[in-house]
Amino acid sequence: MINLKTSLVALSLLSTASAAYAAQETAIVAGGCFWCVESDFEAVKGVSNVVTGYIGGSAETATYKRIGKGGTGHYEAAKITFDSSVISYKQILDIFWRSVDATDAGGQFCDRGPSYRTGIFALNDVQLKAAQKSKAALDASGRLPKPVVTEIKKASPFYLAEEYHQDYYKKSDLVITRFGPISKAKAYKKYRNACGRDQRVKQLWGKDAYTH
């Protein structure tokens, strides 16, 4: 005989799990060095996962080495998984704007070249309209000293970056740098500071800047 109480509990757990799964959404953005974008968004409440990768080019050229040479069409990007019952896509975009220099068409901070441009890659028409509206509102606000040049496009295939780049900002294994052998986490912090990312974002946004 089926235990009614057990069945109801099981159904409740299944319903909760289904609702949680349904609330999971994905956003793809490019904001210069993807280590930094990953670090910024993994600190956001409601974000469950961020992976780094490449978007805008072909599978054959989606490698760090090829992209570094230029001409592949790829952006360094981050794919963000978030719980839409906790944080909305609109809020994800708001954090994105406040974590980059959206007025720079030549790259981001010390990283120059097409692969470091800012971009928002919409996964559906709802995201596309939301991104376009968000960009237009930012431009109209006069909040930034120059027009927003961030590109908004329909998402093309996203290619996962090499394992070496995933969670780079918190890895403890050593790398050789001009500072000597140090952990990747420490190397990342030194790079980010030397690149002037947070300094520029704070210059643009003041107390509204989002840095992590």
N, C-alpha and C positions, 0 to 999 in steps of 0.2 A: 504493500500500500504506500502510495506517495505521501510523504510528509508535507502537508500544506505550508507550514511555516518555513521549512527548508526551501521549498519551491519559490515562495514569495521572496525570500532573501536572495536566492539565486537570480531571480528575474530583476530584482532591484539592482544588484551588482552589475548585471548585464546591461541594464538601461543606463546606469552611471558610466560604465566603460564606453558604451556607444556614444553617449553625449560628449564625453571627453574627446573621443576620437573625432567626432564631427566638428568639434571646436578648433581642431588643429589646422592652421593655415600656413602658407609659405609665402615669403617675400624674397625677392632677389634685388640686391643693390650693389653698386660699385662706388667706392669712396676712397680711391687711392690704394695704398698698401692693404691687402686683404687681411694681414695679421691684425691690423689696427681695427678694421671694421668688425672682425670676429670678436676681438677683445671688448669693444664697446657694446655690442649687442648681446653678448653672453651675460653681461651684467644687468640686463633689463628684466624686470619682473614680468613674467608671462612668456618669456622666450625660453623654449626648452632645448633648442639645439641650433648651432650655427656651424656651417662647414664652408671652407674656402674653395674657390674654383675659378673657372674661366668661362666667359660667355661672349658671344658675338663673332666667333670664328668657327673653323672646322675642327673635327675630332683629330685630324692628322696633325694640326698645329697647336693643339691644346696641351702644351708642356711649358714649364717655366723657362726652360732654355730657349725654345723657339720664340716664345712671346717676348722675351727680353731683347731679341734681335730686331723686333719691330715688324710691321707689315702683315701681321696675322689677322688683325681685326678684333682680337680678343680684348676684353677688359678683365682685370683682376676683380673678382666679385665674391659676394658672400650670399649663401642661401640660408635664410632665417626661418626656422620653424617656431611658430608662436601659438598661444592659446587665445583665440579671439574672444573668449569669455572674460579674459583678464586684460588684454591689450588689443586695441583695434589696429587695422592696417593704417588708418589715418594717423594714429599715434606713432606707429613704426616710422612713417614718413616724417613726422614732426621731429623725432629723435634723429633721423638721418640728416635732415637739413642742418640741425644744430651741431652736427659732429663733423661736417666737411666745409670746404670752401667752394660753394656752388657757383661762384663767379669766375673760377679759374678754368679756362678751356684747355690749358696745356698740360694738365696733370694735377697732382695734389702735393702741396708743400714741397719737400725736397725731391720728390719723385716726379720726374718729368717724362712725357711721352704719352701716346694714345692709350696704352694699356692702363694708365693711372687716372684716366678721366672719370668724372662722376657720371653715374647713370642709374636709372630706375627701370627695371625690366618687368613689365606687367604680365602676369600669368593668365589673365582673363580680362574681359571688357570692363568689369566692375573695377578692377585694380587700375586699368588704364585711365579710366575717367577720374578716379580718385587721385591718381598721381598728377594728371594734367591740371586738375582743379587746385591741388595743393601747390604746385609750381606757380600757377597763375596768381594765387592768393599771396604767395611770398613775394613775387615780383611787384604786385600792386601795393603791398604794404610799405615799400620803400625801406624795409628793414636792413637790406644789404646795400653797400655803396655802389654796386654795379649790377647789371642785369644777371639773372640766373641763366647759366649756360648748360646746366645738367640736362643730358638727353633722356627722354622718356620713350621707351620702345616696347613693342611686344616681345616677350621673352623668346629667345632662340634656345637651342639645347645648352644646358649647363654641364660643364665637364669638371668633375672633382679634381682638385689640385693634388699633387703628390702628398703622401703621408707626412713627409718632412715638414710641410707647411701647416698641417692641421694642428690647431691649439699650440702654435709655435710660442705664443706669448707666455705660456705657463709650463713649458717643458724644462726638465732639470738636466738633461744630457748636455755635455759640453760642446762648444764650438770654438774655433780659433778666430779671434778678432784682433784688431789693433790694440785692444786693451789686454790681450793675452787670452788664455783659455778660460772661458766663463760659461755659465749655463745659458741656454737659449732664452730663458725668461729674463735674465739680467741683460743679455745682449739686446733683446727686444726693447727693454726700458731705455737703454742708452740710445738705441737707434731712434726711438720715438721722440725722445727729448731733443736729440741733435737735429732731427728733421724739422722741428718747430711746429709739429701738428697741433698740439694743444695750445701753444702760444697764439697761433694764427686764429684758431677757432674762438678763443677767448677774446681776441682783438675784434673779431666780427660780431660776436654774440654777447659779449659781456657776461653778466650773471646768468644768462639763458643758455650759455654754451653747454654742450653735453660732451664731457670727456671722461675717460676711465683709465 
